Amino acid sequence: APVETQFGWHLIQLINRGVLPLSDALYTNEQNAYYQNWLSEVKDAAEIKINDVWKDVVPSDPSIQ
């Protein structure tokens, strides 16, 4: 069916439909991109609380006794 966009009407013809194998490098790139997107979503959804109580216990200038 014709498709209307901001540039007018277009006819789209599908020439071939098939599954093409990925090269090892492209597969690794896609895998890394998926992981980075997933990690970003998890970080954005996480409620992170930083507890700095250790700063009161650890000396700022360590010395050897």
N, CA, C and O of each residue as an XYZ file, in Angstrom:
260
protein
N       0.850     -1.190      0.000
C       0.000      0.000      0.000
C       0.892      1.249      0.000
O       1.989      1.216      0.558
N       0.447      2.328     -0.605
C       1.224      3.566     -0.602
C       1.405      4.103      0.816
O       0.542      3.942      1.679
N       2.548      4.744      1.028
C       2.889      5.305      2.326
C       3.043      6.801      2.172
O       3.749      7.273      1.282
N       2.366      7.563      3.058
C       2.477      9.025      2.994
C       3.454      9.500      4.064
O       3.346      9.131      5.234
N       4.420     10.334      3.636
C       5.362     10.950      4.564
C       5.297     12.450      4.372
O       4.479     12.955      3.603
N       6.156     13.153      5.070
C       6.177     14.612      4.936
C       6.674     15.044      3.551
O       6.522     16.205      3.174
N       7.269     14.109      2.792
C       7.786     14.422      1.464
C       6.841     13.994      0.351
O       7.146     14.193     -0.825
N       5.690     13.406      0.705
C       4.720     12.986     -0.301
C       4.386     11.517     -0.166
O       4.596     10.916      0.887
N       3.856     10.932     -1.249
C       3.448      9.538     -1.259
C       4.559      8.679     -1.839
O       5.260      9.095     -2.762
N       4.721      7.457     -1.282
C       5.791      6.566     -1.719
C       5.245      5.154     -1.880
O       4.354      4.726     -1.147
N       5.802      4.439     -2.860
C       5.511      3.024     -3.044
C       6.761      2.247     -2.637
O       7.857      2.541     -3.114
N       6.602      1.270     -1.770
C       7.729      0.488     -1.285
C       7.555     -0.939     -1.774
O       6.514     -1.558     -1.554
N       8.590     -1.461     -2.444
C       8.532     -2.813     -2.967
C       9.577     -3.661     -2.247
O      10.754     -3.304     -2.201
N       9.140     -4.779     -1.692
C      10.035     -5.714     -1.046
C      10.585     -6.652     -2.109
O       9.833     -7.375     -2.763
N      11.910     -6.632     -2.275
C      12.545     -7.450     -3.306
C      12.889     -8.840     -2.764
O      12.668     -9.844     -3.441
N      13.425     -8.896     -1.558
C      13.891    -10.162     -1.017
C      13.710    -10.155      0.491
O      13.918     -9.135      1.147
N      13.329    -11.274      1.022
C      13.222    -11.421      2.465
C      13.974    -12.685      2.830
O      13.684    -13.769      2.323
N      14.943    -12.530      3.714
C      15.723    -13.690      4.101
C      16.555    -13.375      5.321
O      16.619    -12.229      5.766
N      17.178    -14.375      5.846
C      18.040    -14.222      7.006
C      19.475    -14.290      6.519
O      19.894    -15.274      5.909
N      20.225    -13.230      6.797
C      21.622    -13.191      6.393
C      22.499    -13.421      7.616
O      22.218    -12.881      8.686
N      23.547    -14.207      7.474
C      24.426    -14.463      8.615
C      25.249    -13.220      8.961
O      25.601    -12.430      8.084
N      25.547    -13.060     10.250
C      26.385    -11.960     10.701
C      27.836    -12.426     10.782
O      28.121    -13.577     11.113
N      28.739    -11.509     10.473
C      30.147    -11.840     10.667
C      30.433    -11.841     12.167
O      29.648    -11.306     12.949
N      31.536    -12.430     12.563
C      31.883    -12.486     13.982
C      32.036    -11.092     14.569
O      31.592    -10.837     15.688
N      32.659    -10.192     13.824
C      32.871     -8.825     14.308
C      31.546     -8.087     14.463
O      31.329     -7.403     15.463
N      30.656     -8.223     13.475
C      29.363     -7.550     13.545
C      28.515     -8.135     14.672
O      27.811     -7.402     15.367
N      28.582     -9.453     14.852
C      27.846    -10.087     15.947
C      28.334     -9.567     17.296
O      27.526     -9.276     18.179
N      29.636     -9.451     17.457
C      30.218     -8.951     18.704
C      29.806     -7.503     18.936
O      29.478     -7.126     20.061
N      29.821     -6.685     17.882
C      29.398     -5.288     18.004
C      27.938     -5.185     18.417
O      27.596     -4.383     19.286
N      27.079     -5.983     17.810
C      25.654     -5.963     18.150
C      25.424     -6.446     19.576
O      24.582     -5.905     20.293
N      26.168     -7.454     19.980
C      26.052     -7.985     21.327
C      26.475     -6.930     22.354
O      25.809     -6.755     23.375
N      27.575     -6.230     22.086
C      28.044     -5.169     22.986
C      27.058     -4.011     23.046
O      26.817     -3.460     24.120
N      26.489     -3.637     21.914
C      25.519     -2.545     21.882
C      24.274     -2.919     22.675
O      23.742     -2.091     23.416
N      23.804     -4.148     22.531
C      22.633     -4.613     23.280
C      22.923     -4.578     24.777
O      22.086     -4.136     25.564
N      24.108     -5.043     25.169
C      24.483     -5.056     26.579
C      24.566     -3.640     27.137
O      24.086     -3.382     28.240
N      25.168     -2.723     26.387
C      25.289     -1.338     26.849
C      23.911     -0.692     27.014
O      23.679      0.033     27.981
N      23.001     -0.951     26.079
C      21.638     -0.421     26.195
C      20.941     -0.999     27.418
O      20.278     -0.275     28.160
N      21.092     -2.315     27.629
C      20.482     -2.962     28.785
C      21.051     -2.386     30.074
O      20.299     -2.090     31.002
N      22.358     -2.224     30.144
C      23.003     -1.708     31.340
C      22.556     -0.278     31.627
O      22.325      0.074     32.783
N      22.433      0.537     30.605
C      21.959      1.918     30.784
C      20.538      1.938     31.337
O      20.231      2.728     32.229
N      19.672      1.076     30.814
C      18.292      1.014     31.312
C      18.250      0.576     32.765
O      17.482      1.123     33.557
N      19.068     -0.403     33.123
C      19.098     -0.886     34.501
C      19.617      0.205     35.437
O      19.074      0.404     36.523
N      20.666      0.909     35.015
C      21.215      1.989     35.839
C      20.196      3.110     36.024
O      20.054      3.649     37.122
N      19.492      3.457     34.958
C      18.494      4.527     35.045
C      17.337      4.137     35.962
O      16.772      4.992     36.643
N      16.982      2.850     35.983
C      15.862      2.390     36.797
C      16.268      2.122     38.245
O      15.410      2.032     39.124
N      17.569      1.996     38.494
C      18.041      1.653     39.834
C      18.007      2.864     40.757
O      18.185      4.006     40.335
N      17.773      2.573     42.025
C      17.832      3.614     43.041
C      19.162      3.431     43.775
O      19.309      2.527     44.598
N      20.113      4.286     43.470
C      21.463      4.150     44.000
C      21.639      5.071     45.197
O      21.366      6.270     45.127
N      22.101      4.487     46.296
C      22.358      5.253     47.507
C      23.819      5.035     47.884
O      24.261      3.899     48.057
N      24.563      6.126     48.010
C      25.973      6.044     48.348
C      26.138      6.361     49.827
O      25.783      7.447     50.286
N      26.675      5.410     50.558
C      26.928      5.587     51.984
C      28.416      5.878     52.181
O      29.265      5.047     51.861
N      28.720      7.047     52.702
C      30.104      7.437     52.908
C      30.512      7.334     54.368
O      31.357      8.105     54.821
N      29.935      6.404     55.116
C      30.252      6.272     56.531
C      31.677      5.794     56.743
O      32.244      6.030     57.810
N      32.261      5.144     55.784
C      33.623      4.647     55.917
C      34.630      5.789     56.035
O      35.715      5.592     56.581
N      34.295      6.971     55.538
C      35.221      8.106     55.591
C      35.491      8.537     57.030
O      36.555      9.086     57.319
N      34.542      8.295     57.937
C      34.737      8.655     59.332
C      35.637      7.641     60.058
O      36.219      7.970     61.091
N      35.755      6.430     59.536
C      36.490      5.366     60.210
C      37.924      5.245     59.686
O      38.842      4.963     60.456
N      38.115      5.454     58.402
C      39.426      5.272     57.767
C      40.241      6.560     57.928
O      39.738      7.644     57.635
N      41.494      6.454     58.390
C      42.313      7.645     58.537
C      42.684      8.230     57.186
O      42.883      7.491     56.222
N      42.779      9.547     57.110
C      43.106     10.196     55.842
C      44.586     10.098     55.524
O      44.971     10.141     54.356
N      45.438      9.963     56.569
C      46.866      9.829     56.375
C      47.341      8.567     57.085
O      47.610      8.593     58.286
N      47.446      7.458     56.345
C      47.852      6.214     57.011
C      49.308      6.278     57.468
O      50.157      6.877     56.806
N      49.573      5.661     58.590
C      50.942      5.604     59.097
C      51.262      4.181     59.517
O      50.382      3.427     59.931
N      52.521      3.829     59.405
C      52.970      2.487     59.787
C      53.447      2.549     61.227
O      54.250      3.410     61.587
N      52.958      1.648     62.037
C      53.348      1.648     63.460
C      54.497      0.708     63.717
O      54.950      0.585     64.855
